[in-house]
Amino acid sequence: MPLKITQREYEVASYLVQGLTNYEISHTLGISTHMVKIYIANLLQKFDAKNRTQLAYLLGKNNVIRS
């Protein structure tokens, strides 16, 4: 069963796999860096990833984000 992510999580994830920092993601999306951290924490948990690098890999591997 594929993991369900929200539209905002998808947006954050797409910038994360491009290598943007939390600040850059927040500035691009017009949200606080705190909210970016929350979205990334949610994604880390959903994908059982240990860090951003592993998360980016898993997002690509599971065809969630195509870079």
Biotite code that builds the C-alpha atoms (Angstrom):
import biotite.structure as struc

atoms = struc.array([
    struc.Atom([0.000, 0.000, 0.000], chain_id="A", res_id=1, res_name="MET", atom_name="CA", element="C"),
    struc.Atom([1.573, 3.320, -1.015], chain_id="A", res_id=2, res_name="PRO", atom_name="CA", element="C"),
    struc.Atom([2.191, 5.917, 1.635], chain_id="A", res_id=3, res_name="LEU", atom_name="CA", element="C"),
    struc.Atom([-0.143, 8.873, 1.668], chain_id="A", res_id=4, res_name="LYS", atom_name="CA", element="C"),
    struc.Atom([1.408, 12.306, 1.888], chain_id="A", res_id=5, res_name="ILE", atom_name="CA", element="C"),
    struc.Atom([-0.309, 15.661, 1.873], chain_id="A", res_id=6, res_name="THR", atom_name="CA", element="C"),
    struc.Atom([0.018, 18.190, -0.919], chain_id="A", res_id=7, res_name="GLN", atom_name="CA", element="C"),
    struc.Atom([2.207, 20.411, 1.300], chain_id="A", res_id=8, res_name="ARG", atom_name="CA", element="C"),
    struc.Atom([4.402, 17.452, 2.278], chain_id="A", res_id=9, res_name="GLU", atom_name="CA", element="C"),
    struc.Atom([4.798, 16.739, -1.435], chain_id="A", res_id=10, res_name="TYR", atom_name="CA", element="C"),
    struc.Atom([5.819, 20.350, -2.090], chain_id="A", res_id=11, res_name="GLU", atom_name="CA", element="C"),
    struc.Atom([8.350, 20.300, 0.759], chain_id="A", res_id=12, res_name="VAL", atom_name="CA", element="C"),
    struc.Atom([9.661, 16.910, -0.387], chain_id="A", res_id=13, res_name="ALA", atom_name="CA", element="C"),
    struc.Atom([10.136, 18.109, -3.943], chain_id="A", res_id=14, res_name="SER", atom_name="CA", element="C"),
    struc.Atom([12.326, 20.981, -2.750], chain_id="A", res_id=15, res_name="TYR", atom_name="CA", element="C"),
    struc.Atom([14.149, 18.726, -0.294], chain_id="A", res_id=16, res_name="LEU", atom_name="CA", element="C"),
    struc.Atom([15.236, 16.348, -3.071], chain_id="A", res_id=17, res_name="VAL", atom_name="CA", element="C"),
    struc.Atom([16.521, 19.370, -5.005], chain_id="A", res_id=18, res_name="GLN", atom_name="CA", element="C"),
    struc.Atom([18.852, 20.046, -2.082], chain_id="A", res_id=19, res_name="GLY", atom_name="CA", element="C"),
    struc.Atom([17.220, 23.195, -0.702], chain_id="A", res_id=20, res_name="LEU", atom_name="CA", element="C"),
    struc.Atom([17.734, 24.086, 2.958], chain_id="A", res_id=21, res_name="THR", atom_name="CA", element="C"),
    struc.Atom([14.832, 24.495, 5.372], chain_id="A", res_id=22, res_name="ASN", atom_name="CA", element="C"),
    struc.Atom([15.216, 28.264, 5.066], chain_id="A", res_id=23, res_name="TYR", atom_name="CA", element="C"),
    struc.Atom([15.138, 28.131, 1.269], chain_id="A", res_id=24, res_name="GLU", atom_name="CA", element="C"),
    struc.Atom([12.079, 25.855, 1.313], chain_id="A", res_id=25, res_name="ILE", atom_name="CA", element="C"),
    struc.Atom([10.272, 28.140, 3.775], chain_id="A", res_id=26, res_name="SER", atom_name="CA", element="C"),
    struc.Atom([11.087, 31.224, 1.719], chain_id="A", res_id=27, res_name="HIS", atom_name="CA", element="C"),
    struc.Atom([9.933, 29.572, -1.519], chain_id="A", res_id=28, res_name="THR", atom_name="CA", element="C"),
    struc.Atom([6.664, 28.296, -0.044], chain_id="A", res_id=29, res_name="LEU", atom_name="CA", element="C"),
    struc.Atom([5.986, 31.341, 2.141], chain_id="A", res_id=30, res_name="GLY", atom_name="CA", element="C"),
    struc.Atom([5.843, 29.361, 5.388], chain_id="A", res_id=31, res_name="ILE", atom_name="CA", element="C"),
    struc.Atom([7.978, 29.400, 8.525], chain_id="A", res_id=32, res_name="SER", atom_name="CA", element="C"),
    struc.Atom([11.090, 27.279, 8.901], chain_id="A", res_id=33, res_name="THR", atom_name="CA", element="C"),
    struc.Atom([9.376, 25.734, 11.911], chain_id="A", res_id=34, res_name="HIS", atom_name="CA", element="C"),
    struc.Atom([6.588, 24.445, 9.646], chain_id="A", res_id=35, res_name="MET", atom_name="CA", element="C"),
    struc.Atom([9.148, 23.073, 7.188], chain_id="A", res_id=36, res_name="VAL", atom_name="CA", element="C"),
    struc.Atom([10.765, 21.169, 10.064], chain_id="A", res_id=37, res_name="LYS", atom_name="CA", element="C"),
    struc.Atom([7.377, 19.726, 11.021], chain_id="A", res_id=38, res_name="ILE", atom_name="CA", element="C"),
    struc.Atom([6.655, 18.593, 7.451], chain_id="A", res_id=39, res_name="TYR", atom_name="CA", element="C"),
    struc.Atom([10.100, 17.022, 7.154], chain_id="A", res_id=40, res_name="ILE", atom_name="CA", element="C"),
    struc.Atom([9.695, 15.302, 10.535], chain_id="A", res_id=41, res_name="ALA", atom_name="CA", element="C"),
    struc.Atom([6.370, 13.874, 9.343], chain_id="A", res_id=42, res_name="ASN", atom_name="CA", element="C"),
    struc.Atom([7.977, 12.636, 6.138], chain_id="A", res_id=43, res_name="LEU", atom_name="CA", element="C"),
    struc.Atom([10.907, 11.122, 8.032], chain_id="A", res_id=44, res_name="LEU", atom_name="CA", element="C"),
    struc.Atom([8.443, 9.210, 10.181], chain_id="A", res_id=45, res_name="GLN", atom_name="CA", element="C"),
    struc.Atom([6.226, 8.088, 7.286], chain_id="A", res_id=46, res_name="LYS", atom_name="CA", element="C"),
    struc.Atom([9.216, 6.758, 5.333], chain_id="A", res_id=47, res_name="PHE", atom_name="CA", element="C"),
    struc.Atom([11.067, 5.485, 8.414], chain_id="A", res_id=48, res_name="ASP", atom_name="CA", element="C"),
    struc.Atom([14.096, 7.517, 7.343], chain_id="A", res_id=49, res_name="ALA", atom_name="CA", element="C"),
    struc.Atom([16.957, 8.394, 9.683], chain_id="A", res_id=50, res_name="LYS", atom_name="CA", element="C"),
    struc.Atom([17.906, 11.705, 8.017], chain_id="A", res_id=51, res_name="ASN", atom_name="CA", element="C"),
    struc.Atom([17.195, 14.032, 5.088], chain_id="A", res_id=52, res_name="ARG", atom_name="CA", element="C"),
    struc.Atom([19.580, 12.206, 2.772], chain_id="A", res_id=53, res_name="THR", atom_name="CA", element="C"),
    struc.Atom([17.941, 8.861, 3.370], chain_id="A", res_id=54, res_name="GLN", atom_name="CA", element="C"),
    struc.Atom([14.526, 10.500, 3.010], chain_id="A", res_id=55, res_name="LEU", atom_name="CA", element="C"),
    struc.Atom([15.475, 12.001, -0.367], chain_id="A", res_id=56, res_name="ALA", atom_name="CA", element="C"),
    struc.Atom([16.686, 8.585, -1.513], chain_id="A", res_id=57, res_name="TYR", atom_name="CA", element="C"),
    struc.Atom([13.486, 6.863, -0.367], chain_id="A", res_id=58, res_name="LEU", atom_name="CA", element="C"),
    struc.Atom([11.286, 9.504, -1.994], chain_id="A", res_id=59, res_name="LEU", atom_name="CA", element="C"),
    struc.Atom([12.976, 8.782, -5.305], chain_id="A", res_id=60, res_name="GLY", atom_name="CA", element="C"),
    struc.Atom([13.091, 5.011, -4.843], chain_id="A", res_id=61, res_name="LYS", atom_name="CA", element="C"),
    struc.Atom([9.361, 4.892, -4.076], chain_id="A", res_id=62, res_name="ASN", atom_name="CA", element="C"),
    struc.Atom([8.561, 7.174, -7.052], chain_id="A", res_id=63, res_name="ASN", atom_name="CA", element="C"),
    struc.Atom([7.041, 9.785, -4.762], chain_id="A", res_id=64, res_name="VAL", atom_name="CA", element="C"),
    struc.Atom([9.234, 12.519, -6.230], chain_id="A", res_id=65, res_name="ILE", atom_name="CA", element="C"),
    struc.Atom([10.842, 12.358, -9.628], chain_id="A", res_id=66, res_name="ARG", atom_name="CA", element="C"),
    struc.Atom([13.926, 14.519, -9.828], chain_id="A", res_id=67, res_name="SER", atom_name="CA", element="C"),
])
